[in-house]
Amino acid sequence: MGMTIKFSTSWISALLVVLLLTGCSEDDTVPTTTIDDDTTTEVDDADFEVTDWATETHSDDADPNFEEVFPNDEVKRIDIVISSDRWTTMLANLTSLYSSSTPRGGGGNSFADENPVFVPAEVFYEGKEWYRVGVRFKGNSSLASTWRSGNMKLSFKLDFDEFEDDYPQIDNQRFFGFKQLSLKNNYNDRSFLREKVAGDVFRSAGLVGSHTAFYTVYVDHGDGPIYFGLYTLVEEVDDTVIDTQFSDNHGNLYKPDGDGASFASGTFSESVFVKQTNEEVADWSDIQNLFTALHADTRTTDATTWREGLEAVLDTDVFLKYLAVNTVIQNWDTYGRMTHNYYLYNNPDDNLLTWIPWDNNEALQSGNREGSLPLDFSGLSSAQWPLIGYLYADAVYKAQYDTYVEEVINGVFDAGTIQATYTTYAALIEPYATTETDGYTFLNSGAEFQSAVNTLKTHATQRTAAVEAYLNQ
């Protein structure tokens, strides 16, 4: 006769999940498997007990535990266990999304028109299990490039209650108060430090931004744990960033991507300003009001009135501080060069759109393509990038920007301070970075790691000289 197996929280049980679950895809959330021997054993994917569940670790009743999840002085480990069939589903989905070598999608170099597929997986951390967690690959051009090169060090997104409708046991499951987290693979960064340090600098400057931390990631997709490498865990903006860094999280949150995200005149479209909250409300009037205020005729006829109109819809102080930080540290893969990698949040406290930086792995270098923007934005097309060009051309806003540039180089990006930070972080992560393995690393040798760290230190000195020259011109 058949019987139903209930999974426990031990590693042995996790391995049983990997070995026994077959034929499951994102649409087959409750599969059964028959094993032919003396007895027939039925394994029900939906029949399990959440024996590791505790309020402080798994429940949405707990506040986000930033000290636990985002330490600055530790490298944590996280394990992801995925059945072999679900792993096959994930890889087949990537093949489908990136089968063409021709980029697709809107501006900002989107390489696919949809996100990779979520599948259920188990997540293990510090001896505890999180159940049927939604796991998918994440990224844009970085994901496409890594995948096509044959490198399996791919970024992941975790959603801890993605499959709660299929598995009632995990209703409102959280990871120490976090619903979603990103594990970023430090693409194109042999120092492994850019995402972490840039995020630190933005938040230290008083800007809204994601917390980050270093994690080693192991993935078991059927043959035991494989070291996928050293990753940077990043807090999701549409999860705890707006929950904890604003007093009201009910405003419109946008993740722009495409031509209209440049704010050039006449480029607005709803599809470019992708809503992350309030998706059911077809209202983009706050973004449209920003376009109207930015391109008002008063910009060239009555600057005071133009500024008043702009400041009624956009937190210009936040944007100018962000612009100063972003330009001082050099971050080319965002607004001013690319039409992506930022969020806009309509803060209900003042009904102003607030700029939030995102995806900083390309920061802290002169940059690719046209390179990072110069401090005086020479060569920038104001018509193409009006949020920079128009504001910098205004004497009042330029003075405010210059003040922030000086504050940044003498404060959060002081060369001596930031070089010491590089030294501390490099010592912390070096054993994990230099032991990545072939097929799961962007390093060609361990020596490349220290060389990249030294390059960052030199860059900090160069930026001090560049800012001094700019302010003294």
N, C-alpha and C positions, 0 to 999 in steps of 0.2 A: 504494500500500500504506500501511497505517497505521503510526504510530510512537508511542512513549510519551515524553512530555516529562518531564524531571526538573527540578524547580524549584531555582534557586540562591537565594542569600540577598540578592540585590540588590533595590533598590526596583522595578526593572523587572519582576523575577520576581514580586514581591508584587502588582504591578498586573495581571500576567497571571493570577494566582490569582483576583483580583476579577472580571476580565473573562470568564474561561473557566468558572468553576465555576457551574453552574446546577442547579436542581432538587434542592438539598441541604437537608435538614432534620436535626434531631437524630437521626432514625432512619436517615437515608441518609448514612452516613459515608464510603462509598467510591463516589461517583458517577462516571459517565463522560459526556463531552460530545462530540458529533460536530459538526464544522464542515464545511459543504459548500463546497468550492471545487475546485480541480483535484485536490487530494488530500484524503483523509480523515484527520484527526488526532485521535487518542484521548488524552484527558487523564485520567489516573488520579489521583484525589485522595490515594490512599495511597502513591503512588510519588514520593518526594522524598528529598533528602539533607539532613541536618542539618549543613551545612558550617560554621555559626557555633558549633557546640557546643564548649564548653570546660568543664573541671571546675569552675573557680571561678565560672563564670557560669551554667551549665546543669545541673550534676550535683547529685544529692542527697548526694554525698560532701563537698560544701563546706559549711562552717558559714555561718549567716546573716550576710551582710555589712551590718550596720546602718549603718555610715558611708556606704556607697555608696547604699543604698536610702532611708535616712531621715535626710538631712542637715537641720540647722537653719538653714543659712545659704545655701541655694540653692533655686531653683525648677527642678525637673527637668521633662523632657518625655517623654511616652510616647505612642506611636502604635499604634492598633488598626486592623487591616485585616480587614474582614469582607466576604464575597461579598454581592452584592445580594440573592440569594435567601435567604441565611441571615439577613440583616438583616430581610427581609420576614417570615421565620419568627419572629424575636424580637418584632417589632411586632405581628404577628397574635396571638401568645401573650399579650402585654400587653392587647390588646383583649379577649381571652377572659377573662383574669383580672379585669379591672376594667370589664367591660361594664355592671355594675350600680352605681348610685350609693349603694346600701345597703351599709354595712360588713358583712363576713362574718368568721367566725373567732371565736376566744375573746377574753377580756378583753385589755386592752392595745391595743385598736383595731387588730387584725389586719384588713387589708382584702382578704386572699386566703387561701385554704386551702392554697396550695402556692407554692413558689418559682418565679420565672420560669425559662424553659428555658435550658439551656446550649447554645451552638453553638461549633464550632471557628473560631478566628480566628488571625491572625498578630499578634504583638506586636513592635514595634521600639523599641529604646532604645539610645542612644549608638552607632548604627551597627551594632547586632547584632539578629538576628532570633530570636524564640522561636516555636516551631512548633505549630500546631493547639492553641492555648491555649483552654481552656474559658472562654467569656465569657458572662455573663448580666447582666440588670438586677438591681438589688438595692434593698431598702428595704421599708418597710411603708406607713404612712400618707403618708410623704413621697414615696414612689414613686407612689402613687395620685394624690396631689394634683398633683404635677409633670406626670404623664402627662395627666391630665384637663384641665389648664390649657393644654395644647398646647406646653408648654416641653420641649424635647428635651435639656436638661441633666440627664440621668438618671444615677443612680449605677450603677456596674458592680462586679461581682465577677469576679476572675480566678482560675482554677484551672489551673495550668500542666501538670498531668498528668491532667486530667479525662478525656481521650480516649486515654489510653495503650493501652487494650485495642484500639482501632481503628487506632492508629498506633504500632506497636512502636518506631519510631525515637525516640519521646519518652518512653520508659519512665522514670519518676521524674524527669521534667523539673522543674527549679527555676529561679527567678529570683533569682540570687545567694543561694541557700540557702532561699528562700521558696517554698512550694508554693501558698499562697493569699494574695491581697491584695484589699483593698477600695478602690475609688476613690469617695469620697463627695463629693456635689455641693454641700455646704455649704448645704443647703436651709434657708430661713428665716433666713439669716445673711448680711446685707449687708456684714459686716466680714470674712468668710471666715476668721475667727480662732478661733471658739469651739471647734471640734473639736480644733484643734491645741493651743491654750493650755490647755484643760481637761485634755487628756491629759498635757501636760507637768506640770501641777500635781499630778495624782494620782500620777504616777510619782516626781516630786520629793519628795513626802511619804512615799515609801517603800512605796507600794502597788503591787501587780501591775497592769499596764495596758499598753495597746497603744502602740507607737511610731507617730508620725505625721510626715508631711512634705507639702510643697506640690508639686503637679505640674500642668503644663498637659497637657490631653488632646486629642488629635486623632484623629478617627475617619474612616476611608475606607470607605464602604459602597457603592462603585461609581463615584463621580464625583470622586474625589480627596479629599485630607485636608480635613476640616472642623474648625475650632476649636470644640470643645465647651465650653471654658472652663477656669477654674482650679478644681482639685479638691484634696481632702486625701486622700492615700494613708494607709491605716490597716492596721496589722498585725492579722492574724486571731488571736483568742484560741485557737481550737482547732488552730492551726498552731504558730507559733514562740513565742507567749506562754507557753504551758505547757511548751514544750520548753526554753526558755532561762531562765525565771524561777522554775521549780521544779526540784529535783534529780531528780524522778521524774515522768514524764509519763503514767503508766499509770493514774492515778486516774479516777474518774467526773467528767466535765465536763458541766454542765447549762446550757442556755440557756432559762430559764423564760419563759413567756408565757401569761397567762390568769389566771382568778380565783384559782386555787390558789397562784399566785406571790405573792399578798399574805401568805401564811402565816396567814390567818384560820382559826380553828378549824373543822375539818370540811370544808375546801376542797381537801384533797390529792387529786390525780389524776395518774396516770402520764403522761397525755397533755400535761399542762401543763409538766412538767419534762422537756423534750426533751433526750435524751442526744446529746452531740456526740462522745463516746468510749464504748467498750465497749457499743455499741448492741446487740450480740448477746446481752448478759447481761440478762435481765429481772429486775433487782434494783434497787429504789429504797429499800432499807432505810436508807441514810444520810439521805435526805430525810425519810423517815417518822420516823426517830429524832429529827430536828430538830423536827418538828411535836410529837412527844410531849414532848420536853424543854421546849420553849417554852411549852406549855400545861399543864404539870404543876401539880397543886394546890399544891405547895410554894411556888409563886411568891408566894402570899399568906399562907402559914403558916410557912414556913422559908426565908427568902431565901437563906441561905448554901447550903443543899442545892440549891435551885433553880439558883443560879449554877453550882454544881459540875456539875450534870446538863447544863446548857446548854453549858458549856465543854468537856464531854467529846465534843461533836459539832460545835460551831461555833467558829471562831476569832473570839471576841468582840472581841479587841483590834483585829484587822484591821477588823471591821465598824464598831466605834466610831470608828476613825480615818477610815475611808471616810465615815461619816455626818457627821463634823465637816467634812471637806473639802467634801463634796457640799453641805452646808447653808450653809457660809460662802460658797462661790462662787456658790451658787444654781443648782440644776439640777433643774428640775421634772419632766422627762420620764423619770422612773425611779421606783424603789420609794418609796412614800410618797404618790405621786399616780397612778402608772401601774404596771401589773403586767408590766413588761418592762424591757429595757435594763440587764440585769446578767447575769453568769455566776456559777455556783457550782462550785468545783473541790474535790473531795475529795482533799486532799494526802496521798499515801501516807506521807510522812515522819511525820505525826502523826495521820492519820485524822481530820482536822478539815476541815469545809467552809469554804472561803475565798472571800470576796466579791471579785468582779472587776467594776469599772465598765465600761460599754460605751455607745457611741453618744451623744456629748456635744455634738452640734451645737446643742442647745437650752439649754446651760449658759450661765452668766455673764449672767443676766438674771432679772428678777422672774418671768417665765414667763406662760404662757397658762392658760386655764381657771381653776382655783382658785389658780394661782400657785405659786411656790416655797414650801417649808415655812419657817415662822419658826424662829429659832434655838432657841426653847423649845418648839416643836411645839404651840403653842396651837391649838386647833381640830382637831387630829388625832384621829381615831377609833382608839384603841388596839386595840379589837377587830378593826377592819378592817386595821390595819397594825401587828401586834403586835411585829414585830422592832424597830420604833422605839418604839412606845408603851410596851411592857413594859420594855424596857431603860432608857429614859429615866426611868421611874417608880422604878427601883431606885437607891437613893442611891449605891451603889458605882459602878455603870455611869454614872450621871449625872456624877459627879465625874471619871471617866475621860474622858468625852465633853467636858466643859468644859475639861479640860487640853489636849486636842487642838484644840479651837476656838481657844484662846489661841495655841497653837504655830503653827497655820495662818496666822492673821492677822499674826503677828509674823515669819513665815518665808516659806513658799512663796507666800503670797498677800499679802505686804506690799505696800501700795498703791504706794509708789514703785518697787519692783522690778517689779511686774507692769505698771505703766504704761510703764516703760522697755521691757519686753518687747513690749507692744503697738506702741510706736513703731518698734522694730526690725523686727518682722515686717511691719508695715504698709508700711514703706519698701521692703521686699523684694518684696512681692507686688503693690503698687499698679499697676505697668505691665501686669500680666497680668489683674488683676481688672477694671480700668476699660476694657479693650479687648475684653471679652466682647461678643458680638453678639446682636442681637435673635433671640429664639427659643432662645437658649442661655445665658440669664442670668436671675438674680433681681433684678438692679439695674435701676432705672428711669433712672438717670443716674450718671455718675461721681462726682458730689458725694455721693451716698448712701453711697459707700464710706467716705469720710473722716468723714462724720457718724456712721456706725455705730462707727467706731474711737473717736471722741470719746465716744460713749455708753458704751463699755466702760471708758474711763478714769474717767469720772464714777462708774460703777458701783463701781469699786474703792474710791474714796473713800467712797462711801455704805456699803459693806460694812464698812469700818474703823469707822465711826461706829456701825453696827448692832451689831457685836461688842462694842465698848466698852460700849454701853448694856446689852447682855445680861449681860456679865460683872460689871457694877457694880450690877445690880438686887438 
